Amino acid sequence: MNNLLIIPSIDIKNGKTVRVVQGIPELHCKDYGNNPIDMALIWRAENAKCIHVVDFNCSQQKSHKNFELIENICDSVVIPVEVGGGVSTYEDAKQLMNLGVYRLIIGTMAHDNPKEFAKVLDHYGPKRIAAAIDVIDNNVVTHARGTNTGLAPADYAVKLKTLGTERFIVTDVKRNGMLQGPNVELSKSIAEKTGAKVTHSGGISGIKDLQKIMEYQKFGIDSVIIGRALYENKFQCQRVWRVAESGLFN
């Protein structure tokens, strides 16, 4: 995709994937599709250069029950794994990094405790720490998307940029998982106002949406996280890949 980095997402809850691959009988997905390690291996076999993992237990309950699984994912693939969800302190960040995580995605901590966020940034550097900006109706939301801060996304991004942030993960929550097209203007506004790199997340339904995002690469949107569209096989090439992979995990 003309150097646009495609990042498959694996959402984890209670040791299993929240989404499973649908519609590909060659893989017998009913039998294995909820195994996060299998999913990581599939995305790697399909030439993913990075994997995005969201830990719902940590995000919602501050539970570390999936940390061993995250370590196993990192050990299973030879590509960078980025992880988000529930990173509240420097110690949380340190523990995850020690599991082999390449990049941490930090949301609520950056808003609630910018000094702690700056400490993490200073220790690990801006290449390995990204700030998540989740947005509902043009307002930044935090605490697992349950608290409306009333902050305008681009203005908030500028504040985080002053702390040293060089990458933002931008999600229009209402578009996320809906296959209704990306809110690229939101990502563009943050990229333009900060001069930082932006990973777009949410709304991708197929190849046309990726082509649309490619038109915005010149503004600093260099990557896109895709979940549901990949799991529901919205890209024609996926069936060819899956037939070739059908014996990999037997």
C-alpha positions, 0 to 999 in steps of 0.5 A, spaced: 500 500 500 505 504 497 508 504 504 502 505 508 503 500 514 497 495 515 497 493 523 492 487 524 489 488 531 488 482 536 483 484 542 484 480 548 479 478 554 480 472 559 486 469 554 482 469 548 481 474 542 474 478 542 474 477 535 475 470 531 476 470 523 469 469 520 467 466 513 474 461 511 472 454 512 479 452 510 482 454 516 476 451 521 476 457 524 470 455 529 476 450 532 481 455 533 479 462 532 479 465 539 487 463 540 491 470 540 497 466 539 494 463 533 492 469 530 498 473 531 501 467 527 496 468 521 497 475 521 505 474 520 504 469 515 500 474 511 506 479 511 504 483 517 510 487 519 507 489 526 501 487 530 497 491 535 494 488 541 489 491 546 488 488 553 481 489 555 482 486 562 487 490 563 483 496 560 477 495 564 479 491 570 487 493 571 488 486 571 494 483 569 491 476 567 493 476 560 501 478 561 503 471 560 499 471 554 502 477 551 509 475 552 508 468 549 505 473 543 511 477 543 515 470 543 511 467 537 512 472 532 519 476 529 515 482 528 514 488 533 508 487 537 505 494 540 500 493 546 495 498 549 490 498 555 490 499 562 497 502 562 496 507 569 503 507 571 511 507 570 511 500 573 505 498 569 509 500 563 516 497 565 512 490 566 510 490 559 516 492 556 520 487 560 515 482 556 518 483 550 513 489 547 516 493 542 511 499 543 506 501 548 500 505 547 498 510 553 491 513 553 488 515 560 495 516 564 497 521 559 491 525 561 490 524 568 498 523 570 502 527 565 508 527 569 508 519 569 507 519 562 513 524 561 517 519 565 515 513 561 516 517 555 523 519 557 525 512 559 523 509 553 523 514 548 518 516 543 519 511 538 517 506 543 511 510 546 505 512 543 499 516 545 492 514 544 487 519 542 480 516 543 474 521 540 467 521 541 463 527 537 469 531 537 471 530 544 477 526 547 474 520 552 479 516 557 478 511 562 476 505 557 472 510 553 467 512 559 469 519 561 468 525 556 474 530 557 471 535 553 477 536 550 478 538 543 482 532 540 487 536 536 488 541 542 489 535 546 494 532 541 498 539 542 499 538 549 502 531 549 506 533 543 510 538 548 511 532 553 515 529 547 510 525 544 511 523 536 506 518 535 498 518 536 494 512 535 487 516 533 480 512 533 473 515 532 470 510 537 463 511 533 466 508 527 470 503 530 468 496 528 462 499 524 465 498 517 462 505 515 469 508 513 474 512 516 474 519 519 480 521 516 479 528 517 480 527 524 487 523 524 489 529 519 487 534 523 492 531 529 497 530 524 497 537 521 497 541 528 502 537 531 507 535 526 507 528 529 506 521 526 499 518 526 496 511 526 489 511 524 484 506 527 477 505 526 472 504 520 476 501 515 471 496 511 476 494 505 481 496 500 477 503 498 478 505 505 485 504 505 486 507 498 483 513 501 488 513 507 493 513 502 491 520 499 493 523 506 499 520 507 503 526 505 500 529 512 503 524 516 498 518 517 503 513 515 499 507 518 492 504 520 490 499 525 485 494 522 480 489 526 474 487 524 475 488 516 480 483 516 477 478 521 471 478 516 475 477 510 473 484 507 479 483 502 479 479 496 486 477 497 485 474 504 482 467 501 488 466 497 492 467 503 488 462 507 488 456 503 495 457 502 496 457 510 490 452 511 495 446 514 500 451 518 496 450 525 494 443 525 
